[in-house]
Amino acid sequence: MRFMILVKATADSEAGRMPTEEQFAEMGRFNEELVKAGVMEAGEGLHPSSRGARVRFSGPQREVVDGPFAPAGELVAGFWIWNCASLQEAVEWVRRCPNPMPGDSEIEVRQIFAAEDFGESFTPELREQEEQLRARMAGQ
């Protein structure tokens, strides 16, 4: 099973405060453990929402809203993609994670949909199209 691990933003991350050298090193050691265990597929930090935008959809209309966005605790400051046997395994890895922020912080664990989760509406033709796209992305 694949999971997206969402590091929730804080006032510090939204202010653009960077981790200390010690925090970077500690997180690097944790990421190395994840890679050695075959768990980590990807992981990145995100710039503050003040450097981003949202696009709101209403029927055919599109409205672009520039950041920053609030409240900070509802935003994402970074993420990992992990491959774990279960939600419980992913949670256990998160429990081992160094605190990603200088103060209190929160990490959310969400399972990523797999093709079989979509049922009959994800037809064999649509599955084939998806597989071809994934193969092209992997080759880029």
MODELLER restraints for C-alpha pairs under 7 A, 6 or more apart:
rsr = mdl.restraints
at = mdl.atoms
rsr.add(forms.Gaussian(group=physical.xy_distance, feature=features.Distance(at['CA:1:A'], at['CA:83:A']), mean=5.60, stdev=0.5))
rsr.add(forms.Gaussian(group=physical.xy_distance, feature=features.Distance(at['CA:1:A'], at['CA:84:A']), mean=5.49, stdev=0.5))
rsr.add(forms.Gaussian(group=physical.xy_distance, feature=features.Distance(at['CA:1:A'], at['CA:85:A']), mean=5.75, stdev=0.5))
rsr.add(forms.Gaussian(group=physical.xy_distance, feature=features.Distance(at['CA:1:A'], at['CA:86:A']), mean=6.50, stdev=0.5))
rsr.add(forms.Gaussian(group=physical.xy_distance, feature=features.Distance(at['CA:2:A'], at['CA:81:A']), mean=6.88, stdev=0.5))
rsr.add(forms.Gaussian(group=physical.xy_distance, feature=features.Distance(at['CA:2:A'], at['CA:82:A']), mean=5.61, stdev=0.5))
rsr.add(forms.Gaussian(group=physical.xy_distance, feature=features.Distance(at['CA:2:A'], at['CA:83:A']), mean=4.43, stdev=0.5))
rsr.add(forms.Gaussian(group=physical.xy_distance, feature=features.Distance(at['CA:2:A'], at['CA:84:A']), mean=6.22, stdev=0.5))
rsr.add(forms.Gaussian(group=physical.xy_distance, feature=features.Distance(at['CA:2:A'], at['CA:111:A']), mean=5.95, stdev=0.5))
rsr.add(forms.Gaussian(group=physical.xy_distance, feature=features.Distance(at['CA:2:A'], at['CA:112:A']), mean=5.43, stdev=0.5))
rsr.add(forms.Gaussian(group=physical.xy_distance, feature=features.Distance(at['CA:3:A'], at['CA:81:A']), mean=5.70, stdev=0.5))
rsr.add(forms.Gaussian(group=physical.xy_distance, feature=features.Distance(at['CA:3:A'], at['CA:82:A']), mean=5.21, stdev=0.5))
rsr.add(forms.Gaussian(group=physical.xy_distance, feature=features.Distance(at['CA:3:A'], at['CA:83:A']), mean=6.30, stdev=0.5))
rsr.add(forms.Gaussian(group=physical.xy_distance, feature=features.Distance(at['CA:3:A'], at['CA:109:A']), mean=6.62, stdev=0.5))
rsr.add(forms.Gaussian(group=physical.xy_distance, feature=features.Distance(at['CA:3:A'], at['CA:110:A']), mean=5.44, stdev=0.5))
rsr.add(forms.Gaussian(group=physical.xy_distance, feature=features.Distance(at['CA:3:A'], at['CA:111:A']), mean=4.24, stdev=0.5))
rsr.add(forms.Gaussian(group=physical.xy_distance, feature=features.Distance(at['CA:3:A'], at['CA:112:A']), mean=5.19, stdev=0.5))
rsr.add(forms.Gaussian(group=physical.xy_distance, feature=features.Distance(at['CA:4:A'], at['CA:79:A']), mean=6.72, stdev=0.5))
rsr.add(forms.Gaussian(group=physical.xy_distance, feature=features.Distance(at['CA:4:A'], at['CA:80:A']), mean=5.76, stdev=0.5))
rsr.add(forms.Gaussian(group=physical.xy_distance, feature=features.Distance(at['CA:4:A'], at['CA:81:A']), mean=4.72, stdev=0.5))
rsr.add(forms.Gaussian(group=physical.xy_distance, feature=features.Distance(at['CA:4:A'], at['CA:82:A']), mean=6.46, stdev=0.5))
rsr.add(forms.Gaussian(group=physical.xy_distance, feature=features.Distance(at['CA:4:A'], at['CA:109:A']), mean=6.04, stdev=0.5))
rsr.add(forms.Gaussian(group=physical.xy_distance, feature=features.Distance(at['CA:4:A'], at['CA:110:A']), mean=5.27, stdev=0.5))
rsr.add(forms.Gaussian(group=physical.xy_distance, feature=features.Distance(at['CA:4:A'], at['CA:111:A']), mean=6.20, stdev=0.5))
rsr.add(forms.Gaussian(group=physical.xy_distance, feature=features.Distance(at['CA:4:A'], at['CA:112:A']), mean=6.42, stdev=0.5))
rsr.add(forms.Gaussian(group=physical.xy_distance, feature=features.Distance(at['CA:5:A'], at['CA:79:A']), mean=5.36, stdev=0.5))
rsr.add(forms.Gaussian(group=physical.xy_distance, feature=features.Distance(at['CA:5:A'], at['CA:80:A']), mean=5.01, stdev=0.5))
rsr.add(forms.Gaussian(group=physical.xy_distance, feature=features.Distance(at['CA:5:A'], at['CA:81:A']), mean=6.26, stdev=0.5))
rsr.add(forms.Gaussian(group=physical.xy_distance, feature=features.Distance(at['CA:5:A'], at['CA:107:A']), mean=6.75, stdev=0.5))
rsr.add(forms.Gaussian(group=physical.xy_distance, feature=features.Distance(at['CA:5:A'], at['CA:108:A']), mean=5.76, stdev=0.5))
rsr.add(forms.Gaussian(group=physical.xy_distance, feature=features.Distance(at['CA:5:A'], at['CA:109:A']), mean=4.70, stdev=0.5))
rsr.add(forms.Gaussian(group=physical.xy_distance, feature=features.Distance(at['CA:5:A'], at['CA:110:A']), mean=6.40, stdev=0.5))
rsr.add(forms.Gaussian(group=physical.xy_distance, feature=features.Distance(at['CA:6:A'], at['CA:76:A']), mean=6.28, stdev=0.5))
rsr.add(forms.Gaussian(group=physical.xy_distance, feature=features.Distance(at['CA:6:A'], at['CA:78:A']), mean=6.14, stdev=0.5))
rsr.add(forms.Gaussian(group=physical.xy_distance, feature=features.Distance(at['CA:6:A'], at['CA:79:A']), mean=4.65, stdev=0.5))
rsr.add(forms.Gaussian(group=physical.xy_distance, feature=features.Distance(at['CA:6:A'], at['CA:80:A']), mean=6.83, stdev=0.5))
rsr.add(forms.Gaussian(group=physical.xy_distance, feature=features.Distance(at['CA:6:A'], at['CA:107:A']), mean=5.48, stdev=0.5))
rsr.add(forms.Gaussian(group=physical.xy_distance, feature=features.Distance(at['CA:6:A'], at['CA:108:A']), mean=4.94, stdev=0.5))
rsr.add(forms.Gaussian(group=physical.xy_distance, feature=features.Distance(at['CA:6:A'], at['CA:109:A']), mean=6.33, stdev=0.5))
rsr.add(forms.Gaussian(group=physical.xy_distance, feature=features.Distance(at['CA:7:A'], at['CA:76:A']), mean=5.78, stdev=0.5))
rsr.add(forms.Gaussian(group=physical.xy_distance, feature=features.Distance(at['CA:7:A'], at['CA:77:A']), mean=5.54, stdev=0.5))
rsr.add(forms.Gaussian(group=physical.xy_distance, feature=features.Distance(at['CA:7:A'], at['CA:78:A']), mean=5.03, stdev=0.5))
rsr.add(forms.Gaussian(group=physical.xy_distance, feature=features.Distance(at['CA:7:A'], at['CA:79:A']), mean=5.69, stdev=0.5))
rsr.add(forms.Gaussian(group=physical.xy_distance, feature=features.Distance(at['CA:7:A'], at['CA:106:A']), mean=6.38, stdev=0.5))
rsr.add(forms.Gaussian(group=physical.xy_distance, feature=features.Distance(at['CA:7:A'], at['CA:107:A']), mean=4.56, stdev=0.5))
rsr.add(forms.Gaussian(group=physical.xy_distance, feature=features.Distance(at['CA:7:A'], at['CA:108:A']), mean=6.51, stdev=0.5))
rsr.add(forms.Gaussian(group=physical.xy_distance, feature=features.Distance(at['CA:8:A'], at['CA:73:A']), mean=5.92, stdev=0.5))
rsr.add(forms.Gaussian(group=physical.xy_distance, feature=features.Distance(at['CA:8:A'], at['CA:74:A']), mean=6.76, stdev=0.5))
rsr.add(forms.Gaussian(group=physical.xy_distance, feature=features.Distance(at['CA:8:A'], at['CA:75:A']), mean=5.79, stdev=0.5))
rsr.add(forms.Gaussian(group=physical.xy_distance, feature=features.Distance(at['CA:8:A'], at['CA:76:A']), mean=4.53, stdev=0.5))
rsr.add(forms.Gaussian(group=physical.xy_distance, feature=features.Distance(at['CA:8:A'], at['CA:77:A']), mean=5.46, stdev=0.5))
rsr.add(forms.Gaussian(group=physical.xy_distance, feature=features.Distance(at['CA:8:A'], at['CA:105:A']), mean=6.88, stdev=0.5))
rsr.add(forms.Gaussian(group=physical.xy_distance, feature=features.Distance(at['CA:8:A'], at['CA:106:A']), mean=5.53, stdev=0.5))
rsr.add(forms.Gaussian(group=physical.xy_distance, feature=features.Distance(at['CA:8:A'], at['CA:107:A']), mean=5.74, stdev=0.5))
rsr.add(forms.Gaussian(group=physical.xy_distance, feature=features.Distance(at['CA:9:A'], at['CA:72:A']), mean=5.41, stdev=0.5))
rsr.add(forms.Gaussian(group=physical.xy_distance, feature=features.Distance(at['CA:9:A'], at['CA:73:A']), mean=5.36, stdev=0.5))
rsr.add(forms.Gaussian(group=physical.xy_distance, feature=features.Distance(at['CA:9:A'], at['CA:75:A']), mean=5.23, stdev=0.5))
rsr.add(forms.Gaussian(group=physical.xy_distance, feature=features.Distance(at['CA:9:A'], at['CA:76:A']), mean=5.06, stdev=0.5))
rsr.add(forms.Gaussian(group=physical.xy_distance, feature=features.Distance(at['CA:9:A'], at['CA:77:A']), mean=4.53, stdev=0.5))
rsr.add(forms.Gaussian(group=physical.xy_distance, feature=features.Distance(at['CA:10:A'], at['CA:72:A']), mean=5.25, stdev=0.5))
rsr.add(forms.Gaussian(group=physical.xy_distance, feature=features.Distance(at['CA:10:A'], at['CA:73:A']), mean=5.67, stdev=0.5))
rsr.add(forms.Gaussian(group=physical.xy_distance, feature=features.Distance(at['CA:10:A'], at['CA:105:A']), mean=6.91, stdev=0.5))
rsr.add(forms.Gaussian(group=physical.xy_distance, feature=features.Distance(at['CA:11:A'], at['CA:72:A']), mean=6.04, stdev=0.5))
rsr.add(forms.Gaussian(group=physical.xy_distance, feature=features.Distance(at['CA:13:A'], at['CA:48:A']), mean=6.38, stdev=0.5))
rsr.add(forms.Gaussian(group=physical.xy_distance, feature=features.Distance(at['CA:13:A'], at['CA:77:A']), mean=6.64, stdev=0.5))
rsr.add(forms.Gaussian(group=physical.xy_distance, feature=features.Distance(at['CA:14:A'], at['CA:48:A']), mean=4.62, stdev=0.5))
rsr.add(forms.Gaussian(group=physical.xy_distance, feature=features.Distance(at['CA:14:A'], at['CA:49:A']), mean=6.54, stdev=0.5))
rsr.add(forms.Gaussian(group=physical.xy_distance, feature=features.Distance(at['CA:14:A'], at['CA:72:A']), mean=6.74, stdev=0.5))
rsr.add(forms.Gaussian(group=physical.xy_distance, feature=features.Distance(at['CA:15:A'], at['CA:48:A']), mean=6.86, stdev=0.5))
rsr.add(forms.Gaussian(group=physical.xy_distance, feature=features.Distance(at['CA:16:A'], at['CA:48:A']), mean=5.97, stdev=0.5))
rsr.add(forms.Gaussian(group=physical.xy_distance, feature=features.Distance(at['CA:26:A'], at['CA:98:A']), mean=6.81, stdev=0.5))
rsr.add(forms.Gaussian(group=physical.xy_distance, feature=features.Distance(at['CA:27:A'], at['CA:98:A']), mean=6.33, stdev=0.5))
rsr.add(forms.Gaussian(group=physical.xy_distance, feature=features.Distance(at['CA:30:A'], at['CA:97:A']), mean=6.53, stdev=0.5))
rsr.add(forms.Gaussian(group=physical.xy_distance, feature=features.Distance(at['CA:34:A'], at['CA:40:A']), mean=5.26, stdev=0.5))
rsr.add(forms.Gaussian(group=physical.xy_distance, feature=features.Distance(at['CA:39:A'], at['CA:82:A']), mean=5.12, stdev=0.5))
rsr.add(forms.Gaussian(group=physical.xy_distance, feature=features.Distance(at['CA:39:A'], at['CA:83:A']), mean=4.90, stdev=0.5))
rsr.add(forms.Gaussian(group=physical.xy_distance, feature=features.Distance(at['CA:39:A'], at['CA:84:A']), mean=6.15, stdev=0.5))
rsr.add(forms.Gaussian(group=physical.xy_distance, feature=features.Distance(at['CA:40:A'], at['CA:81:A']), mean=6.12, stdev=0.5))
rsr.add(forms.Gaussian(group=physical.xy_distance, feature=features.Distance(at['CA:40:A'], at['CA:82:A']), mean=4.59, stdev=0.5))
rsr.add(forms.Gaussian(group=physical.xy_distance, feature=features.Distance(at['CA:40:A'], at['CA:83:A']), mean=6.49, stdev=0.5))
rsr.add(forms.Gaussian(group=physical.xy_distance, feature=features.Distance(at['CA:41:A'], at['CA:81:A']), mean=5.33, stdev=0.5))
rsr.add(forms.Gaussian(group=physical.xy_distance, feature=features.Distance(at['CA:41:A'], at['CA:82:A']), mean=5.55, stdev=0.5))
rsr.add(forms.Gaussian(group=physical.xy_distance, feature=features.Distance(at['CA:42:A'], at['CA:80:A']), mean=5.41, stdev=0.5))
rsr.add(forms.Gaussian(group=physical.xy_distance, feature=features.Distance(at['CA:42:A'], at['CA:81:A']), mean=5.02, stdev=0.5))
rsr.add(forms.Gaussian(group=physical.xy_distance, feature=features.Distance(at['CA:43:A'], at['CA:79:A']), mean=5.42, stdev=0.5))
rsr.add(forms.Gaussian(group=physical.xy_distance, feature=features.Distance(at['CA:43:A'], at['CA:80:A']), mean=3.90, stdev=0.5))
rsr.add(forms.Gaussian(group=physical.xy_distance, feature=features.Distance(at['CA:43:A'], at['CA:81:A']), mean=6.17, stdev=0.5))
rsr.add(forms.Gaussian(group=physical.xy_distance, feature=features.Distance(at['CA:44:A'], at['CA:78:A']), mean=5.57, stdev=0.5))
rsr.add(forms.Gaussian(group=physical.xy_distance, feature=features.Distance(at['CA:44:A'], at['CA:79:A']), mean=5.58, stdev=0.5))
rsr.add(forms.Gaussian(group=physical.xy_distance, feature=features.Distance(at['CA:44:A'], at['CA:80:A']), mean=6.52, stdev=0.5))
rsr.add(forms.Gaussian(group=physical.xy_distance, feature=features.Distance(at['CA:45:A'], at['CA:77:A']), mean=6.00, stdev=0.5))
rsr.add(forms.Gaussian(group=physical.xy_distance, feature=features.Distance(at['CA:45:A'], at['CA:78:A']), mean=3.95, stdev=0.5))
rsr.add(forms.Gaussian(group=physical.xy_distance, feature=features.Distance(at['CA:45:A'], at['CA:79:A']), mean=6.43, stdev=0.5))
rsr.add(forms.Gaussian(group=physical.xy_distance, feature=features.Distance(at['CA:46:A'], at['CA:77:A']), mean=5.09, stdev=0.5))
rsr.add(forms.Gaussian(group=physical.xy_distance, feature=features.Distance(at['CA:46:A'], at['CA:78:A']), mean=5.07, stdev=0.5))
rsr.add(forms.Gaussian(group=physical.xy_distance, feature=features.Distance(at['CA:49:A'], at['CA:67:A']), mean=5.22, stdev=0.5))
rsr.add(forms.Gaussian(group=physical.xy_distance, feature=features.Distance(at['CA:49:A'], at['CA:68:A']), mean=4.73, stdev=0.5))
rsr.add(forms.Gaussian(group=physical.xy_distance, feature=features.Distance(at['CA:49:A'], at['CA:69:A']), mean=5.95, stdev=0.5))
rsr.add(forms.Gaussian(group=physical.xy_distance, feature=features.Distance(at['CA:50:A'], at['CA:67:A']), mean=4.26, stdev=0.5))
rsr.add(forms.Gaussian(group=physical.xy_distance, feature=features.Distance(at['CA:50:A'], at['CA:68:A']), mean=3.70, stdev=0.5))
rsr.add(forms.Gaussian(group=physical.xy_distance, feature=features.Distance(at['CA:51:A'], at['CA:67:A']), mean=6.24, stdev=0.5))
rsr.add(forms.Gaussian(group=physical.xy_distance, feature=features.Distance(at['CA:52:A'], at['CA:66:A']), mean=6.25, stdev=0.5))
rsr.add(forms.Gaussian(group=physical.xy_distance, feature=features.Distance(at['CA:52:A'], at['CA:67:A']), mean=5.29, stdev=0.5))
rsr.add(forms.Gaussian(group=physical.xy_distance, feature=features.Distance(at['CA:53:A'], at['CA:64:A']), mean=6.70, stdev=0.5))
rsr.add(forms.Gaussian(group=physical.xy_distance, feature=features.Distance(at['CA:53:A'], at['CA:65:A']), mean=5.54, stdev=0.5))
rsr.add(forms.Gaussian(group=physical.xy_distance, feature=features.Distance(at['CA:53:A'], at['CA:66:A']), mean=4.28, stdev=0.5))
rsr.add(forms.Gaussian(group=physical.xy_distance, feature=features.Distance(at['CA:53:A'], at['CA:67:A']), mean=5.28, stdev=0.5))
rsr.add(forms.Gaussian(group=physical.xy_distance, feature=features.Distance(at['CA:54:A'], at['CA:64:A']), mean=5.69, stdev=0.5))
rsr.add(forms.Gaussian(group=physical.xy_distance, feature=features.Distance(at['CA:54:A'], at['CA:65:A']), mean=5.13, stdev=0.5))
rsr.add(forms.Gaussian(group=physical.xy_distance, feature=features.Distance(at['CA:54:A'], at['CA:66:A']), mean=6.37, stdev=0.5))
rsr.add(forms.Gaussian(group=physical.xy_distance, feature=features.Distance(at['CA:55:A'], at['CA:62:A']), mean=6.35, stdev=0.5))
rsr.add(forms.Gaussian(group=physical.xy_distance, feature=features.Distance(at['CA:55:A'], at['CA:63:A']), mean=5.47, stdev=0.5))
rsr.add(forms.Gaussian(group=physical.xy_distance, feature=features.Distance(at['CA:55:A'], at['CA:64:A']), mean=4.49, stdev=0.5))
rsr.add(forms.Gaussian(group=physical.xy_distance, feature=features.Distance(at['CA:55:A'], at['CA:65:A']), mean=6.22, stdev=0.5))
rsr.add(forms.Gaussian(group=physical.xy_distance, feature=features.Distance(at['CA:56:A'], at['CA:62:A']), mean=5.64, stdev=0.5))
rsr.add(forms.Gaussian(group=physical.xy_distance, feature=features.Distance(at['CA:56:A'], at['CA:63:A']), mean=5.05, stdev=0.5))
rsr.add(forms.Gaussian(group=physical.xy_distance, feature=features.Distance(at['CA:56:A'], at['CA:64:A']), mean=6.38, stdev=0.5))
rsr.add(forms.Gaussian(group=physical.xy_distance, feature=features.Distance(at['CA:57:A'], at['CA:63:A']), mean=6.75, stdev=0.5))
rsr.add(forms.Gaussian(group=physical.xy_distance, feature=features.Distance(at['CA:84:A'], at['CA:90:A']), mean=5.94, stdev=0.5))
rsr.add(forms.Gaussian(group=physical.xy_distance, feature=features.Distance(at['CA:99:A'], at['CA:105:A']), mean=6.97, stdev=0.5))
